[in-house]
Amino acid sequence: MVSEAEGRCRFEIAPPRHFLYPALLLLLAEEPRHGYRLTDSVLRLGLGPIDRPSIYRALADLESDGLVHSWQAASTAGSARHVYGVTDAGFAKLSAWIAVVAEEQAALSVVVKRYDNLPLAPNGTEQT
């Protein structure tokens, strides 16, 4: 139940839902990597807190869909690691996802531009 203080119309800044898939495809398109190395790279994209198990689940989904493939690579220390790379189908899906993101970015830019053009905030003060 929503409390009176919170109200029904809340807006929270949060990473886009399901953006982990295209983020992983992008990073793997830049260079094949093992899952462990992907964690820090995903966090540096600024998508919010994403844990390692979520990354490995997403990699399994992407591999199941034929968008990435994996292979064993020798490690400099310890056991062999799974390395992931993007398939041709993965590159095609990444292009399609980026097109959607670009459209959303353009739409959001229109909203921000209109907001920036407001002369005064509703309380009569100048907008910051």
N, CA and C atoms as an extended XYZ file, in Angstrom:
384
Properties=species:S:1:pos:R:3:atomname:S:1:resname:S:1:resid:I:1 pbc="F F F"
N         0.838       -1.181        0.000 N   MET     1
C         0.000        0.000        0.000 CA  MET     1
C         0.884        1.246        0.000 C   MET     1
N         0.487        2.244       -0.763 N   VAL     2
C         1.244        3.483       -0.866 CA  VAL     2
C         0.831        4.414        0.255 C   VAL     2
N         1.808        4.958        0.978 N   SER     3
C         1.488        5.878        2.061 CA  SER     3
C         1.116        7.245        1.489 C   SER     3
N         0.399        8.029        2.279 N   GLU     4
C        -0.008        9.381        1.864 CA  GLU     4
C         1.222       10.234        1.565 C   GLU     4
N         2.289       10.074        2.366 N   ALA     5
C         3.489       10.884        2.188 CA  ALA     5
C         4.165       10.600        0.848 C   ALA     5
N         4.131        9.345        0.406 N   GLU     6
C         4.778        8.987       -0.851 CA  GLU     6
C         3.951        9.404       -2.054 C   GLU     6
N         2.638        9.308       -1.932 N   GLY     7
C         1.763        9.594       -3.058 CA  GLY     7
C         1.826        8.482       -4.089 C   GLY     7
N         0.959        8.561       -5.048 N   ARG     8
C         0.911        7.541       -6.094 CA  ARG     8
C         1.854        7.848       -7.236 C   ARG     8
N         2.118        9.111       -7.466 N   CYS     9
C         2.928        9.516       -8.615 CA  CYS     9
C         4.369        9.747       -8.181 C   CYS     9
N         5.091        8.678       -8.095 N   ARG    10
C         6.494        8.763       -7.694 CA  ARG    10
C         7.372        8.649       -8.935 C   ARG    10
N         8.487        9.289       -8.879 N   PHE    11
C         9.471        9.155       -9.939 CA  PHE    11
C        10.806        8.895       -9.274 C   PHE    11
N        11.404        7.801       -9.633 N   GLU    12
C        12.694        7.442       -9.052 CA  GLU    12
C        13.704        7.274      -10.170 C   GLU    12
N        14.893        7.731       -9.922 N   ILE    13
C        15.952        7.531      -10.904 CA  ILE    13
C        16.459        6.110      -10.735 C   ILE    13
N        16.392        5.366      -11.803 N   ALA    14
C        16.810        3.971      -11.779 CA  ALA    14
C        17.323        3.597      -13.163 C   ALA    14
N        18.179        2.603      -13.231 N   PRO    15
C        18.653        2.181      -14.543 CA  PRO    15
C        17.496        1.615      -15.365 C   PRO    15
N        17.573        1.757      -16.683 N   PRO    16
C        16.507        1.202      -17.512 CA  PRO    16
C        16.386       -0.303      -17.302 C   PRO    16
N        15.159       -0.799      -17.284 N   ARG    17
C        14.947       -2.233      -17.107 CA  ARG    17
C        15.471       -2.980      -18.324 C   ARG    17
N        16.033       -4.110      -18.109 N   HIS    18
C        16.516       -5.012      -19.157 CA  HIS    18
C        17.630       -4.408      -19.999 C   HIS    18
N        18.280       -3.369      -19.511 N   PHE    19
C        19.366       -2.770      -20.282 CA  PHE    19
C        20.656       -3.560      -20.136 C   PHE    19
N        20.674       -4.519      -19.244 N   LEU    20
C        21.876       -5.320      -19.061 CA  LEU    20
C        22.226       -6.094      -20.327 C   LEU    20
N        21.229       -6.595      -21.040 N   TYR    21
C        21.506       -7.371      -22.256 CA  TYR    21
C        22.267       -6.547      -23.304 C   TYR    21
N        21.738       -5.386      -23.714 N   PRO    22
C        22.504       -4.627      -24.712 CA  PRO    22
C        23.835       -4.114      -24.164 C   PRO    22
N        23.903       -3.833      -22.858 N   ALA    23
C        25.173       -3.386      -22.275 CA  ALA    23
C        26.224       -4.484      -22.391 C   ALA    23
N        25.837       -5.719      -22.087 N   LEU    24
C        26.784       -6.829      -22.210 CA  LEU    24
C        27.186       -7.053      -23.663 C   LEU    24
N        26.218       -6.982      -24.571 N   LEU    25
C        26.556       -7.142      -25.986 CA  LEU    25
C        27.527       -6.056      -26.440 C   LEU    25
N        27.301       -4.831      -26.009 N   LEU    26
C        28.205       -3.737      -26.367 CA  LEU    26
C        29.617       -4.005      -25.872 C   LEU    26
N        29.734       -4.366      -24.604 N   LEU    27
C        31.062       -4.621      -24.031 CA  LEU    27
C        31.757       -5.793      -24.716 C   LEU    27
N        30.991       -6.835      -25.024 N   LEU    28
C        31.585       -7.999      -25.691 CA  LEU    28
C        31.892       -7.705      -27.157 C   LEU    28
N        31.158       -6.776      -27.778 N   ALA    29
C        31.466       -6.366      -29.144 CA  ALA    29
C        32.788       -5.593      -29.177 C   ALA    29
N        33.058       -4.857      -28.098 N   GLU    30
C        34.335       -4.135      -28.013 CA  GLU    30
C        35.498       -5.107      -27.925 C   GLU    30
N        35.323       -6.154      -27.120 N   GLU    31
C        36.334       -7.209      -27.014 CA  GLU    31
C        35.754       -8.384      -26.231 C   GLU    31
N        36.056       -9.614      -26.655 N   PRO    32
C        35.608      -10.780      -25.878 CA  PRO    32
C        36.196      -10.710      -24.459 C   PRO    32
N        35.428      -11.150      -23.489 N   ARG    33
C        35.867      -11.093      -22.085 CA  ARG    33
C        35.271      -12.254      -21.318 C   ARG    33
N        35.848      -12.522      -20.166 N   HIS    34
C        35.213      -13.501      -19.279 CA  HIS    34
C        34.287      -12.757      -18.332 C   HIS    34
N        33.336      -13.493      -17.778 N   GLY    35
C        32.289      -12.903      -16.960 CA  GLY    35
C        32.807      -12.062      -15.810 C   GLY    35
N        33.865      -12.510      -15.179 N   TYR    36
C        34.408      -11.789      -14.026 CA  TYR    36
C        34.820      -10.376      -14.426 C   TYR    36
N        35.453      -10.230      -15.583 N   ARG    37
C        35.893       -8.907      -16.050 CA  ARG    37
C        34.726       -8.023      -16.456 C   ARG    37
N        33.598       -8.619      -16.785 N   LEU    38
C        32.445       -7.833      -17.221 CA  LEU    38
C        31.816       -7.035      -16.087 C   LEU    38
N        31.931       -7.527      -14.872 N   THR    39
C        31.277       -6.864      -13.741 CA  THR    39
C        31.726       -5.414      -13.609 C   THR    39
N        33.014       -5.184      -13.532 N   ASP    40
C        33.518       -3.813      -13.386 CA  ASP    40
C        33.184       -2.961      -14.605 C   ASP    40
N        33.258       -3.557      -15.792 N   SER    41
C        32.950       -2.810      -17.014 CA  SER    41
C        31.494       -2.368      -17.042 C   SER    41
N        30.582       -3.241      -16.616 N   VAL    42
C        29.163       -2.881      -16.567 CA  VAL    42
C        28.947       -1.772      -15.542 C   VAL    42
N        29.565       -1.879      -14.395 N   LEU    43
C        29.406       -0.847      -13.361 CA  LEU    43
C        29.906        0.508      -13.855 C   LEU    43
N        30.988        0.515      -14.643 N   ARG    44
C        31.524        1.773      -15.171 CA  ARG    44
C        30.580        2.423      -16.188 C   ARG    44
N        29.632        1.671      -16.741 N   LEU    45
C        28.652        2.254      -17.650 CA  LEU    45
C        27.630        3.109      -16.906 C   LEU    45
N        27.586        2.997      -15.574 N   GLY    46
C        26.699        3.830      -14.772 CA  GLY    46
C        25.251        3.379      -14.781 C   GLY    46
N        25.017        2.089      -14.923 N   LEU    47
C        23.655        1.564      -14.967 CA  LEU    47
C        23.108        1.216      -13.595 C   LEU    47
N        23.821        1.589      -12.561 N   GLY    48
C        23.370        1.266      -11.216 CA  GLY    48
C        24.005       -0.022      -10.736 C   GLY    48
N        23.646       -0.422       -9.526 N   PRO    49
C        24.256       -1.635       -8.960 CA  PRO    49
C        23.773       -2.894       -9.673 C   PRO    49
N        24.710       -3.634      -10.199 N   ILE    50
C        24.420       -4.913      -10.860 CA  ILE    50
C        25.405       -5.920      -10.292 C   ILE    50
N        24.877       -7.010       -9.761 N   ASP    51
C        25.758       -7.992       -9.140 CA  ASP    51
C        26.222       -9.045      -10.156 C   ASP    51
N        27.265       -9.731       -9.772 N   ARG    52
C        27.876      -10.747      -10.638 CA  ARG    52
C        26.890      -11.851      -11.031 C   ARG    52
N        26.060      -12.365      -10.111 N   PRO    53
C        25.099      -13.396      -10.528 CA  PRO    53
C        24.149      -12.916      -11.629 C   PRO    53
N        23.735      -11.648      -11.571 N   SER    54
C        22.860      -11.105      -12.616 CA  SER    54
C        23.571      -11.102      -13.964 C   SER    54
N        24.851      -10.781      -13.953 N   ILE    55
C        25.628      -10.770      -15.194 CA  ILE    55
C        25.733      -12.179      -15.760 C   ILE    55
N        26.019      -13.152      -14.907 N   TYR    56
C        26.138      -14.532      -15.396 CA  TYR    56
C        24.790      -15.076      -15.886 C   TYR    56
N        23.692      -14.698      -15.229 N   ARG    57
C        22.367      -15.114      -15.720 CA  ARG    57
C        22.086      -14.497      -17.086 C   ARG    57
N        22.419      -13.218      -17.235 N   ALA    58
C        22.197      -12.541      -18.516 CA  ALA    58
C        23.076      -13.156      -19.606 C   ALA    58
N        24.310      -13.501      -19.282 N   LEU    59
C        25.186      -14.158      -20.267 CA  LEU    59
C        24.598      -15.503      -20.700 C   LEU    59
N        24.050      -16.245      -19.744 N   ALA    60
C        23.421      -17.532      -20.084 CA  ALA    60
C        22.218      -17.314      -20.998 C   ALA    60
N        21.418      -16.286      -20.717 N   ASP    61
C        20.279      -15.963      -21.581 CA  ASP    61
C        20.746      -15.599      -22.985 C   ASP    61
N        21.757      -14.748      -23.062 N   LEU    62
C        22.275      -14.319      -24.360 CA  LEU    62
C        22.851      -15.501      -25.143 C   LEU    62
N        23.524      -16.397      -24.437 N   GLU    63
C        24.085      -17.569      -25.114 CA  GLU    63
C        22.974      -18.510      -25.566 C   GLU    63
N        21.967      -18.682      -24.729 N   SER    64
C        20.825      -19.530      -25.072 CA  SER    64
C        20.103      -19.008      -26.317 C   SER    64
N        20.048      -17.696      -26.461 N   ASP    65
C        19.402      -17.071      -27.618 CA  ASP    65
C        20.320      -16.991      -28.842 C   ASP    65
N        21.558      -17.460      -28.701 N   GLY    66
C        22.488      -17.445      -29.832 CA  GLY    66
C        23.109      -16.092      -30.113 C   GLY    66
N        23.056      -15.185      -29.137 N   LEU    67
C        23.601      -13.843      -29.335 CA  LEU    67
C        25.062      -13.725      -28.907 C   LEU    67
N        25.483      -14.615      -28.024 N   VAL    68
C        26.902      -14.720      -27.661 CA  VAL    68
C        27.282      -16.199      -27.681 C   VAL    68
N        28.566      -16.424      -27.789 N   HIS    69
C        29.084      -17.789      -27.668 CA  HIS    69
C        30.244      -17.740      -26.691 C   HIS    69
N        30.570      -18.875      -26.127 N   SER    70
C        31.653      -18.903      -25.146 CA  SER    70
C        32.611      -20.026      -25.475 C   SER    70
N        33.808      -19.899      -24.956 N   TRP    71
C        34.828      -20.915      -25.120 CA  TRP    71
C        35.758      -20.868      -23.913 C   TRP    71
N        36.479      -21.943      -23.708 N   GLN    72
C        37.437      -22.011      -22.609 CA  GLN    72
C        38.747      -21.378      -23.060 C   GLN    72
N        39.304      -20.540      -22.226 N   ALA    73
C        40.600      -19.912      -22.498 CA  ALA    73
C        41.506      -20.156      -21.307 C   ALA    73
N        42.743      -20.412      -21.599 N   ALA    74
C        43.717      -20.639      -20.531 CA  ALA    74
C        43.882      -19.374      -19.710 C   ALA    74
N        44.053      -19.539      -18.434 N   SER    75
C        44.250      -18.424      -17.522 CA  SER    75
C        45.718      -18.342      -17.164 C   SER    75
N        46.207      -17.142      -16.891 N   THR    76
C        47.609      -16.996      -16.483 CA  THR    76
C        47.817      -17.566      -15.086 C   THR    76
N        46.757      -17.578      -14.299 N   ALA    77
C        46.834      -18.150      -12.956 CA  ALA    77
C        45.526      -18.873      -12.672 C   ALA    77
N        45.605      -20.101      -12.296 N   GLY    78
C        44.393      -20.838      -11.943 CA  GLY    78
C        43.824      -21.611      -13.116 C   GLY    78
N        42.555      -21.937      -13.002 N   SER    79
C        41.913      -22.776      -14.000 CA  SER    79
C        41.480      -21.966      -15.230 C   SER    79
N        41.101      -22.693      -16.264 N   ALA    80
C        40.630      -22.046      -17.489 CA  ALA    80
C        39.352      -21.266      -17.211 C   ALA    80
N        39.128      -20.231      -17.988 N   ARG    81
C        37.948      -19.391      -17.808 CA  ARG    81
C        37.100      -19.408      -19.065 C   ARG    81
N        35.815      -19.200      -18.855 N   HIS    82
C        34.878      -19.040      -19.971 CA  HIS    82
C        35.045      -17.627      -20.528 C   HIS    82
N        35.278      -17.520      -21.810 N   VAL    83
C        35.347      -16.226      -22.474 CA  VAL    83
C        34.123      -16.127      -23.376 C   VAL    83
N        33.520      -14.945      -23.408 N   TYR    84
C        32.309      -14.725      -24.190 CA  TYR    84
C        32.601      -13.744      -25.319 C   TYR    84
N        32.005      -14.008      -26.462 N   GLY    85
C        32.101      -13.110      -27.606 CA  GLY    85
C        30.748      -13.013      -28.279 C   GLY    85
N        30.570      -11.987      -29.079 N   VAL    86
C        29.296      -11.728      -29.753 CA  VAL    86
C        29.232      -12.499      -31.072 C   VAL    86
N        28.087      -13.087      -31.352 N   THR    87
C        27.854      -13.774      -32.628 CA  THR    87
C        27.338      -12.751      -33.647 C   THR    87
N        27.218      -13.172      -34.896 N   ASP    88
C        26.634      -12.288      -35.915 CA  ASP    88
C        25.216      -11.885      -35.529 C   ASP    88
N        24.450      -12.836      -35.010 N   ALA    89
C        23.091      -12.527      -34.557 CA  ALA    89
C        23.130      -11.527      -33.400 C   ALA    89
N        24.130      -11.629      -32.548 N   GLY    90
C        24.285      -10.697      -31.433 CA  GLY    90
C        24.580       -9.289      -31.913 C   GLY    90
N        25.435       -9.173      -32.944 N   PHE    91
C        25.715       -7.847      -33.507 CA  PHE    91
C        24.447       -7.241      -34.099 C   PHE    91
N        23.647       -8.060      -34.776 N   ALA    92
C        22.390       -7.574      -35.371 CA  ALA    92
C        21.425       -7.123      -34.277 C   ALA    92
N        21.308       -7.897      -33.214 N   LYS    93
C        20.411       -7.545      -32.105 CA  LYS    93
C        20.903       -6.277      -31.407 C   LYS    93
N        22.215       -6.148      -31.223 N   LEU    94
C        22.769       -4.941      -30.605 CA  LEU    94
C        22.418       -3.714      -31.444 C   LEU    94
N        22.541       -3.815      -32.758 N   SER    95
C        22.194       -2.696      -33.641 CA  SER    95
C        20.724       -2.318      -33.485 C   SER    95
N        19.859       -3.324      -33.410 N   ALA    96
C        18.429       -3.060      -33.249 CA  ALA    96
C        18.155       -2.409      -31.902 C   ALA    96
N        18.784       -2.900      -30.835 N   TRP    97
C        18.579       -2.318      -29.511 CA  TRP    97
C        19.092       -0.881      -29.455 C   TRP    97
N        20.243       -0.627      -30.064 N   ILE    98
C        20.801        0.728      -30.046 CA  ILE    98
C        19.896        1.684      -30.816 C   ILE    98
N        19.260        1.213      -31.876 N   ALA    99
C        18.314        2.057      -32.613 CA  ALA    99
C        17.155        2.465      -31.712 C   ALA    99
N        16.658        1.544      -30.902 N   VAL   100
C        15.572        1.858      -29.961 CA  VAL   100
C        16.063        2.862      -28.922 C   VAL   100
N        17.253        2.659      -28.393 N   VAL   101
C        17.814        3.571      -27.397 CA  VAL   101
C        17.979        4.966      -28.000 C   VAL   101
N        18.443        5.041      -29.237 N   ALA   102
C        18.623        6.338      -29.898 CA  ALA   102
C        17.288        7.056      -30.062 C   ALA   102
N        16.234        6.323      -30.407 N   GLU   103
C        14.901        6.926      -30.529 CA  GLU   103
C        14.423        7.448      -29.177 C   GLU   103
N        14.626        6.664      -28.119 N   GLU   104
C        14.220        7.100      -26.785 CA  GLU   104
C        15.021        8.313      -26.335 C   GLU   104
N        16.311        8.312      -26.658 N   GLN   105
C        17.156        9.444      -26.297 CA  GLN   105
C        16.675       10.709      -27.008 C   GLN   105
N        16.315       10.596      -28.272 N   ALA   106
C        15.822       11.755      -29.021 CA  ALA   106
C        14.517       12.276      -28.409 C   ALA   106
N        13.620       11.371      -28.039 N   ALA   107
C        12.356       11.780      -27.426 CA  ALA   107
C        12.596       12.467      -26.084 C   ALA   107
N        13.490       11.917      -25.285 N   LEU   108
C        13.796       12.526      -23.991 CA  LEU   108
C        14.466       13.885      -24.170 C   LEU   108
N        15.275       14.037      -25.206 N   SER   109
C        15.915       15.325      -25.475 CA  SER   109
C        14.878       16.402      -25.771 C   SER   109
N        13.812       16.035      -26.472 N   VAL   110
C        12.733       16.985      -26.749 CA  VAL   110
C        12.087       17.432      -25.440 C   VAL   110
N        11.841       16.496      -24.547 N   VAL   111
C        11.226       16.827      -23.254 CA  VAL   111
C        12.134       17.756      -22.457 C   VAL   111
N        13.412       17.444      -22.383 N   VAL   112
C        14.352       18.275      -21.629 CA  VAL   112
C        14.453       19.664      -22.250 C   VAL   112
N        14.493       19.731      -23.570 N   LYS   113
C        14.589       21.025      -24.245 CA  LYS   113
C        13.354       21.879      -23.948 C   LYS   113
N        12.180       21.272      -23.970 N   ARG   114
C        10.963       22.022      -23.661 CA  ARG   114
C        10.981       22.503      -22.216 C   ARG   114
N        11.468       21.666      -21.318 N   TYR   115
C        11.574       22.073      -19.920 CA  TYR   115
C        12.543       23.248      -19.792 C   TYR   115
N        13.676       23.153      -20.477 N   ASP   116
C        14.670       24.227      -20.422 CA  ASP   116
C        14.121       25.546      -20.960 C   ASP   116
N        13.136       25.493      -21.824 N   ASN   117
C        12.554       26.697      -22.407 CA  ASN   117
C        11.423       27.299      -21.577 C   ASN   117
N        11.058       26.656      -20.468 N   LEU   118
C        10.033       27.232      -19.594 CA  LEU   118
C        10.572       28.533      -19.002 C   LEU   118
N         9.777       29.619      -19.051 N   PRO   119
C        10.290       30.897      -18.528 CA  PRO   119
C        10.356       30.929      -17.003 C   PRO   119
N         9.369       30.359      -16.347 N   LEU   120
C         9.326       30.402      -14.888 CA  LEU   120
C         8.845       29.066      -14.354 C   LEU   120
N         9.318       28.738      -13.182 N   ALA   121
C         8.798       27.572      -12.492 CA  ALA   121
C         7.391       27.921      -11.998 C   ALA   121
N         6.551       26.918      -11.725 N   PRO   122
C         5.159       27.182      -11.295 CA  PRO   122
C         5.030       28.072      -10.073 C   PRO   122
N         6.024       28.109       -9.198 N   ASN   123
C         5.919       28.955       -7.998 CA  ASN   123
C         6.316       30.411       -8.267 C   ASN   123
N         6.579       30.750       -9.533 N   GLY   124
C         6.889       32.122       -9.902 CA  GLY   124
C         8.353       32.478       -9.838 C   GLY   124
N         9.197       31.562       -9.427 N   THR   125
C        10.632       31.843       -9.383 CA  THR   125
C        11.265       31.448      -10.695 C   THR   125
N        12.445       32.013      -10.911 N   GLU   126
C        13.157       31.625      -12.127 CA  GLU   126
C        13.598       30.189      -12.014 C   GLU   126
N        13.551       29.538      -13.148 N   GLN   127
C        13.964       28.125      -13.220 CA  GLN   127
C        15.487       28.049      -13.110 C   GLN   127
N        15.966       27.013      -12.447 N   THR   128
C        17.414       26.827      -12.321 CA  THR   128
C        17.928       25.909      -13.398 C   THR   128
